[in-house]
Amino acid sequence: MHERVAVLSDIHGVLPALEAVLAEPDVAAADLIVLTGDLAAGPQPVEVLDRLTALGDRARWVGGNADRELVEARAGKPSEIEVSNWAAGQLRADQVARLAALPPYLRLPVTGLGEVLFCHATPRDDVEVVLVDSRPARWAEVFAGLPAEVGTVVCGHTHMPFARLVDRRLVVNPGSVGMPYGGAGAWWALLGPGVQLRRTRYDVDAAADQVVAGSGFPEAAAWVDEYLRGRYSDLDALAVFGPRDGR
């Protein structure tokens, strides 16, 4: 049983945001750090994967759609997202192999929450969309076949933090470390014995300068201005993602 688990999702290759979260005392003291996908598709893919690898056994990795798409792009199937194609070309062979081997989900017991399933988008798919206001029928569809003993599901993918009950099951989205929708900063979650949605505030202007200086991505300045500064609100994102949740 794990007493404290820090959940970091959707880092998207932003090293300063990752470093800011890893410096949090509650993250440093956590029993485990669970990474729920979309780790490297961004302007600093090599650096972020090396930093996560340095965490060793304290970190447990789950694959996301963007991680899969990096592997696919490296194998000759380009992504629709420019930064992903660039990032795929930067990765070392060992990093590509690690991303290719990531599991789609992970189950762990956490104090106060029981059996927790960690995934990227939903337990059955890495691109499905569920939102804080998804209908009960949608949740029933997405969770069909999920073992009854799983009382908590942690998912990322949509970059918007929330925690809500769904037919007696707790659902948590930690938000995004590197591409936040809903406000600048690095969002994450702390589990055990309850759920805390957390935001790490850091100097975004200085971080943007670091990313641009440290990245070879030609559009890095525009990318960090759009995403690191939290240009999109949660309502903006809900409007875009809403049609993809079956409503």
Secondary structure, DSSP 8 states (H G I E B T S, - for coil): -BS-EEEE---TT-HHHHHHHHTSHHHHT-SEEEEES--S-SS-HHHHHHHHHTTGGGEEEE--HHHHHHHHHHTT---SSHHHHHHHHHS-HHHHHHHHT--SEEEEEETTTEEEEEESSBTTBSS----TT--HHHHHHHTTT--TTEEEEE--SS---EEEEETTEEEEE---SSS-SSSSSEEEEEESSSEEEEEE---HHHHHHHHHHH---TTHHHHHHHHTTT-S-HHHHHHHHGGGGT-
